């Protein structure tokens, strides 16, 4: 999944995780969120989102944009 295909929230979402790194890029912010059972997920949000290292974030992926691959690199439908 690309970071722009994941919605981030302060209160609710499909996945709950802990913010690791917050990259402030001016017009956008990239959140690196550790989600148990999923791993490290990056989410792109507009502007300043108001989350810091160690805080809880809630993520919701766009299901039409998820691409899955097997361990040998083949597409899983």
N, CA, C and O atoms as CSV, one atom per row, in Angstrom:
chain,resi,resn,atom,element,x,y,z
A,1,UNK,N,N,0.838,-1.174,0.000
A,1,UNK,CA,C,0.000,0.000,0.000
A,1,UNK,C,C,0.882,1.235,0.000
A,1,UNK,O,O,1.933,1.269,0.639
A,2,UNK,N,N,0.449,2.216,-0.705
A,2,UNK,CA,C,1.153,3.491,-0.706
A,2,UNK,C,C,0.623,4.352,0.447
A,2,UNK,O,O,-0.547,4.253,0.815
A,3,UNK,N,N,1.485,5.185,1.006
A,3,UNK,CA,C,1.063,6.021,2.140
A,3,UNK,C,C,-0.168,6.876,1.859
A,3,UNK,O,O,-0.948,7.148,2.772
A,4,UNK,N,N,-0.355,7.300,0.623
A,4,UNK,CA,C,-1.510,8.138,0.289
A,4,UNK,C,C,-2.816,7.351,0.215
A,4,UNK,O,O,-3.887,7.946,0.091
A,5,UNK,N,N,-2.741,6.017,0.291
A,5,UNK,CA,C,-3.935,5.165,0.244
A,5,UNK,C,C,-4.374,4.716,1.632
A,5,UNK,O,O,-5.174,3.791,1.770
A,6,UNK,N,N,-3.847,5.374,2.654
A,6,UNK,CA,C,-4.191,5.031,4.033
A,6,UNK,C,C,-4.681,6.301,4.742
A,6,UNK,O,O,-3.971,7.306,4.786
A,7,UNK,N,N,-5.878,6.247,5.285
A,7,UNK,CA,C,-6.422,7.367,6.065
A,7,UNK,C,C,-5.956,7.238,7.506
A,7,UNK,O,O,-5.951,6.143,8.068
A,8,UNK,N,N,-5.571,8.339,8.093
A,8,UNK,CA,C,-5.147,8.351,9.502
A,8,UNK,C,C,-6.146,9.156,10.320
A,8,UNK,O,O,-6.746,10.116,9.837
A,9,UNK,N,N,-6.310,8.736,11.583
A,9,UNK,CA,C,-7.237,9.411,12.484
A,9,UNK,C,C,-6.667,9.404,13.897
A,9,UNK,O,O,-5.842,8.562,14.249
A,10,UNK,N,N,-7.122,10.353,14.690
A,10,UNK,CA,C,-6.757,10.410,16.100
A,10,UNK,C,C,-7.654,9.505,16.950
A,10,UNK,O,O,-7.305,9.183,18.085
A,11,UNK,N,N,-8.817,9.091,16.407
A,11,UNK,CA,C,-9.836,8.451,17.248
A,11,UNK,C,C,-10.303,7.074,16.822
A,11,UNK,O,O,-10.638,6.264,17.686
A,12,UNK,N,N,-10.343,6.768,15.529
A,12,UNK,CA,C,-10.921,5.485,15.101
A,12,UNK,C,C,-10.369,5.075,13.743
A,12,UNK,O,O,-10.008,5.920,12.924
A,13,UNK,N,N,-10.309,3.769,13.518
A,13,UNK,CA,C,-9.859,3.227,12.241
A,13,UNK,C,C,-9.802,1.720,12.315
A,13,UNK,O,O,-10.034,1.128,13.369
A,14,UNK,N,N,-9.491,1.099,11.183
A,14,UNK,CA,C,-9.414,-0.362,11.114
A,14,UNK,C,C,-8.244,-0.920,11.913
A,14,UNK,O,O,-8.341,-2.002,12.491
A,15,UNK,N,N,-7.132,-0.179,11.944
A,15,UNK,CA,C,-5.931,-0.620,12.647
A,15,UNK,C,C,-5.522,0.437,13.662
A,15,UNK,O,O,-5.557,1.632,13.370
A,16,UNK,N,N,-5.136,0.001,14.844
A,16,UNK,CA,C,-4.578,0.899,15.860
A,16,UNK,C,C,-3.089,0.607,15.968
A,16,UNK,O,O,-2.673,-0.552,15.942
A,17,UNK,N,N,-2.295,1.653,16.090
A,17,UNK,CA,C,-0.862,1.456,16.202
A,17,UNK,C,C,-0.202,2.597,16.944
A,17,UNK,O,O,-0.852,3.548,17.378
A,18,UNK,N,N,1.112,2.477,17.078
A,18,UNK,CA,C,1.907,3.466,17.785
A,18,UNK,C,C,2.798,4.202,16.795
A,18,UNK,O,O,3.495,3.586,15.988
A,19,UNK,N,N,2.765,5.520,16.867
A,19,UNK,CA,C,3.565,6.350,15.970
A,19,UNK,C,C,5.037,6.207,16.339
A,19,UNK,O,O,5.421,6.336,17.502
A,20,UNK,N,N,5.851,5.938,15.318
A,20,UNK,CA,C,7.298,5.876,15.496
A,20,UNK,C,C,7.937,7.163,15.027
A,20,UNK,O,O,8.384,7.978,15.835
A,21,UNK,N,N,7.979,7.340,13.733
A,21,UNK,CA,C,8.598,8.524,13.134
A,21,UNK,C,C,7.512,9.397,12.533
A,21,UNK,O,O,6.535,8.895,11.976
A,22,UNK,N,N,7.685,10.703,12.647
A,22,UNK,CA,C,6.796,11.678,12.013
A,22,UNK,C,C,7.671,12.549,11.119
A,22,UNK,O,O,8.534,13.278,11.607
A,23,UNK,N,N,7.445,12.470,9.801
A,23,UNK,CA,C,8.207,13.264,8.838
A,23,UNK,C,C,7.366,14.454,8.390
A,23,UNK,O,O,6.386,14.280,7.667
A,24,UNK,N,N,7.738,15.657,8.812
A,24,UNK,CA,C,7.041,16.869,8.400
A,24,UNK,C,C,7.662,17.339,7.081
A,24,UNK,O,O,8.845,17.675,7.027
A,25,UNK,N,N,6.854,17.359,6.025
A,25,UNK,CA,C,7.359,17.686,4.693
A,25,UNK,C,C,6.746,18.972,4.147
A,25,UNK,O,O,6.700,19.164,2.932
A,26,UNK,N,N,6.287,19.832,5.005
A,26,UNK,CA,C,5.661,21.073,4.558
A,26,UNK,C,C,4.171,20.872,4.359
A,26,UNK,O,O,3.395,20.957,5.311
A,27,UNK,N,N,3.772,20.608,3.132
A,27,UNK,CA,C,2.345,20.449,2.839
A,27,UNK,C,C,1.797,19.099,3.284
A,27,UNK,O,O,0.583,18.935,3.404
A,28,UNK,N,N,2.671,18.139,3.529
A,28,UNK,CA,C,2.267,16.796,3.946
A,28,UNK,C,C,3.090,16.338,5.148
A,28,UNK,O,O,4.158,16.878,5.440
A,29,UNK,N,N,2.563,15.332,5.831
A,29,UNK,CA,C,3.286,14.661,6.908
A,29,UNK,C,C,3.183,13.160,6.662
A,29,UNK,O,O,2.106,12.649,6.357
A,30,UNK,N,N,4.300,12.458,6.795
A,30,UNK,CA,C,4.315,10.996,6.691
A,30,UNK,C,C,4.430,10.444,8.107
A,30,UNK,O,O,5.369,10.762,8.837
A,31,UNK,N,N,3.454,9.606,8.488
A,31,UNK,CA,C,3.465,8.938,9.783
A,31,UNK,C,C,3.955,7.510,9.592
A,31,UNK,O,O,3.464,6.805,8.711
A,32,UNK,N,N,4.907,7.075,10.397
A,32,UNK,CA,C,5.367,5.691,10.424
A,32,UNK,C,C,4.720,5.088,11.665
A,32,UNK,O,O,5.057,5.461,12.789
A,33,UNK,N,N,3.796,4.162,11.462
A,33,UNK,CA,C,3.003,3.624,12.563
A,33,UNK,C,C,3.226,2.117,12.668
A,33,UNK,O,O,3.077,1.392,11.684
A,34,UNK,N,N,3.579,1.654,13.853
A,34,UNK,CA,C,3.757,0.227,14.108
A,34,UNK,C,C,2.404,-0.362,14.504
A,34,UNK,O,O,1.828,0.000,15.530
A,35,UNK,N,N,1.907,-1.285,13.662
A,35,UNK,CA,C,0.608,-1.914,13.886
A,35,UNK,C,C,0.826,-3.392,14.178
A,35,UNK,O,O,1.383,-4.115,13.352
A,36,UNK,N,N,0.392,-3.839,15.346
A,36,UNK,CA,C,0.571,-5.237,15.736
A,36,UNK,C,C,-0.117,-6.155,14.730
A,36,UNK,O,O,-1.271,-5.930,14.364
A,37,UNK,N,N,0.590,-7.184,14.288
A,37,UNK,CA,C,0.052,-8.141,13.330
A,37,UNK,C,C,0.157,-7.700,11.885
A,37,UNK,O,O,-0.081,-8.492,10.973
A,38,UNK,N,N,0.513,-6.440,11.668
A,38,UNK,CA,C,0.642,-5.904,10.306
A,38,UNK,C,C,2.082,-5.489,10.037
A,38,UNK,O,O,2.633,-5.799,8.981
A,39,UNK,N,N,2.689,-4.795,10.980
A,39,UNK,CA,C,4.051,-4.300,10.818
A,39,UNK,C,C,4.072,-2.787,10.754
A,39,UNK,O,O,3.142,-2.119,11.208
A,40,UNK,N,N,5.146,-2.252,10.184
A,40,UNK,CA,C,5.292,-0.804,10.059
A,40,UNK,C,C,4.510,-0.339,8.835
A,40,UNK,O,O,4.698,-0.850,7.731
A,41,UNK,N,N,3.641,0.628,9.045
A,41,UNK,CA,C,2.783,1.170,7.988
A,41,UNK,C,C,3.036,2.664,7.898
A,41,UNK,O,O,3.104,3.352,8.916
A,42,UNK,N,N,3.175,3.166,6.671
A,42,UNK,CA,C,3.324,4.600,6.454
A,42,UNK,C,C,1.999,5.161,5.959
A,42,UNK,O,O,1.344,4.571,5.099
A,43,UNK,N,N,1.615,6.296,6.507
A,43,UNK,CA,C,0.400,6.989,6.080
A,43,UNK,C,C,0.750,8.442,5.784
A,43,UNK,O,O,1.469,9.088,6.546
A,44,UNK,N,N,0.229,8.949,4.661
A,44,UNK,CA,C,0.461,10.352,4.290
A,44,UNK,C,C,-0.777,11.170,4.631
A,44,UNK,O,O,-1.889,10.814,4.241
A,45,UNK,N,N,-0.585,12.257,5.350
A,45,UNK,CA,C,-1.683,13.137,5.719
A,45,UNK,C,C,-1.333,14.554,5.270
A,45,UNK,O,O,-0.161,14.887,5.096
A,46,UNK,N,N,-2.350,15.376,5.085
A,46,UNK,CA,C,-2.119,16.755,4.666
A,46,UNK,C,C,-1.696,17.620,5.836
A,46,UNK,O,O,-2.258,17.527,6.928
A,47,UNK,N,N,-0.705,18.460,5.602
A,47,UNK,CA,C,-0.272,19.437,6.591
A,47,UNK,C,C,0.234,18.830,7.884
A,47,UNK,O,O,0.766,17.720,7.907
A,48,UNK,N,N,0.060,19.573,8.943
A,48,UNK,CA,C,0.461,19.148,10.289
A,48,UNK,C,C,-0.685,18.347,10.901
A,48,UNK,O,O,-1.810,18.842,10.975
A,49,UNK,N,N,-0.418,17.120,11.338
A,49,UNK,CA,C,-1.488,16.243,11.813
A,49,UNK,C,C,-1.611,16.197,13.333
A,49,UNK,O,O,-2.630,15.747,13.857
A,50,UNK,N,N,-0.594,16.653,14.037
A,50,UNK,CA,C,-0.685,16.741,15.492
A,50,UNK,C,C,-0.421,15.457,16.244
A,50,UNK,O,O,-0.876,15.315,17.378
A,51,UNK,N,N,0.298,14.515,15.654
A,51,UNK,CA,C,0.707,13.309,16.377
A,51,UNK,C,C,2.224,13.311,16.524
A,51,UNK,O,O,2.952,13.819,15.671
A,52,UNK,N,N,2.677,12.727,17.631
A,52,UNK,CA,C,4.111,12.654,17.906
A,52,UNK,C,C,4.513,11.217,18.215
A,52,UNK,O,O,3.672,10.342,18.421
A,53,UNK,N,N,5.814,11.003,18.239
A,53,UNK,CA,C,6.388,9.698,18.565
A,53,UNK,C,C,5.756,9.145,19.847
A,53,UNK,O,O,5.653,9.844,20.855
A,54,UNK,N,N,5.338,7.885,19.788
A,54,UNK,CA,C,4.793,7.204,20.960
A,54,UNK,C,C,3.290,7.327,21.134
A,54,UNK,O,O,2.705,6.625,21.959
A,55,UNK,N,N,2.654,8.210,20.368
A,55,UNK,CA,C,1.208,8.377,20.497
A,55,UNK,C,C,0.456,7.338,19.665
A,55,UNK,O,O,1.013,6.743,18.743
A,56,UNK,N,N,-0.809,7.131,20.003
A,56,UNK,CA,C,-1.675,6.175,19.300
A,56,UNK,C,C,-2.221,6.830,18.034
A,56,UNK,O,O,-2.630,7.991,18.052
A,57,UNK,N,N,-2.224,6.071,16.931
A,57,UNK,CA,C,-2.824,6.504,15.670
A,57,UNK,C,C,-3.726,5.392,15.166
A,57,UNK,O,O,-3.487,4.216,15.441
A,58,UNK,N,N,-4.745,5.757,14.442
A,58,UNK,CA,C,-5.693,4.807,13.870
A,58,UNK,C,C,-5.656,4.939,12.357
A,58,UNK,O,O,-5.766,6.039,11.818
A,59,UNK,N,N,-5.501,3.811,11.678
A,59,UNK,CA,C,-5.340,3.812,10.235
A,59,UNK,C,C,-6.432,2.989,9.567
A,59,UNK,O,O,-6.885,1.977,10.101
A,60,UNK,N,N,-6.847,3.444,8.384
A,60,UNK,CA,C,-7.815,2.711,7.578
A,60,UNK,C,C,-7.309,2.681,6.148
A,60,UNK,O,O,-7.244,3.723,5.496
A,61,UNK,N,N,-6.945,1.489,5.641
A,61,UNK,CA,C,-6.469,1.398,4.259
A,61,UNK,C,C,-7.644,1.420,3.279
A,61,UNK,O,O,-8.749,0.987,3.604
A,62,UNK,N,N,-7.384,1.926,2.090
A,62,UNK,CA,C,-8.363,1.873,1.007
A,62,UNK,C,C,-8.318,0.451,0.450
A,62,UNK,O,O,-7.315,0.072,-0.155
A,63,UNK,N,N,-9.377,-0.350,0.637
A,63,UNK,CA,C,-9.331,-1.761,0.230
A,63,UNK,C,C,-9.144,-1.963,-1.269
A,63,UNK,O,O,-8.710,-3.037,-1.686
A,64,UNK,N,N,-9.457,-0.971,-2.083
A,64,UNK,CA,C,-9.276,-1.112,-3.535
A,64,UNK,C,C,-7.824,-0.900,-3.952
A,64,UNK,O,O,-7.469,-1.132,-5.107
A,65,UNK,N,N,-6.987,-0.460,-3.016
A,65,UNK,CA,C,-5.589,-0.160,-3.327
A,65,UNK,C,C,-4.602,-1.125,-2.679
A,65,UNK,O,O,-3.391,-0.930,-2.783
A,66,UNK,N,N,-5.109,-2.174,-2.005
A,66,UNK,CA,C,-4.230,-3.141,-1.347
A,66,UNK,C,C,-3.763,-4.176,-2.368
A,66,UNK,O,O,-4.573,-4.764,-3.085
A,67,UNK,N,N,-2.457,-4.390,-2.425
A,67,UNK,CA,C,-1.860,-5.399,-3.300
A,67,UNK,C,C,-1.118,-6.386,-2.415
A,67,UNK,O,O,-0.282,-5.989,-1.604
A,68,UNK,N,N,-1.418,-7.666,-2.563
A,68,UNK,CA,C,-0.800,-8.693,-1.717
A,68,UNK,C,C,0.122,-9.567,-2.561
A,68,UNK,O,O,-0.156,-9.864,-3.723
A,69,UNK,N,N,1.242,-9.973,-1.927
A,69,UNK,CA,C,2.204,-10.814,-2.596
A,69,UNK,C,C,2.601,-11.968,-1.681
A,69,UNK,O,O,2.658,-11.812,-0.462
A,70,UNK,N,N,2.872,-13.118,-2.274
A,70,UNK,CA,C,3.337,-14.277,-1.514
A,70,UNK,C,C,4.823,-14.100,-1.201
A,70,UNK,O,O,5.461,-13.164,-1.683
A,71,UNK,N,N,5.363,-15.006,-0.390
A,71,UNK,CA,C,6.771,-14.927,-0.003
A,71,UNK,C,C,7.704,-15.013,-1.205
A,71,UNK,O,O,8.824,-14.504,-1.161
A,72,UNK,N,N,7.246,-15.658,-2.286
A,72,UNK,CA,C,8.090,-15.772,-3.483
A,72,UNK,C,C,7.808,-14.655,-4.499
A,72,UNK,O,O,8.281,-14.715,-5.634
A,73,UNK,N,N,7.041,-13.641,-4.091
A,73,UNK,CA,C,6.840,-12.470,-4.924
A,73,UNK,C,C,5.694,-12.526,-5.906
A,73,UNK,O,O,5.540,-11.618,-6.723
A,74,UNK,N,N,4.871,-13.585,-5.847
A,74,UNK,CA,C,3.751,-13.699,-6.770
A,74,UNK,C,C,2.536,-12.983,-6.212
A,74,UNK,O,O,2.325,-12.952,-5.000
A,75,UNK,N,N,1.736,-12.405,-7.102
A,75,UNK,CA,C,0.532,-11.685,-6.708
A,75,UNK,C,C,-0.495,-12.645,-6.131
A,75,UNK,O,O,-0.747,-13.715,-6.685
A,76,UNK,N,N,-1.086,-12.246,-5.005
A,76,UNK,CA,C,-2.170,-13.004,-4.387
A,76,UNK,C,C,-3.461,-12.254,-4.684
A,76,UNK,O,O,-3.592,-11.076,-4.354
A,77,UNK,N,N,-4.402,-12.933,-5.302
A,77,UNK,CA,C,-5.670,-12.273,-5.657
A,77,UNK,C,C,-6.669,-12.364,-4.548
A,77,UNK,O,O,-7.786,-11.862,-4.679
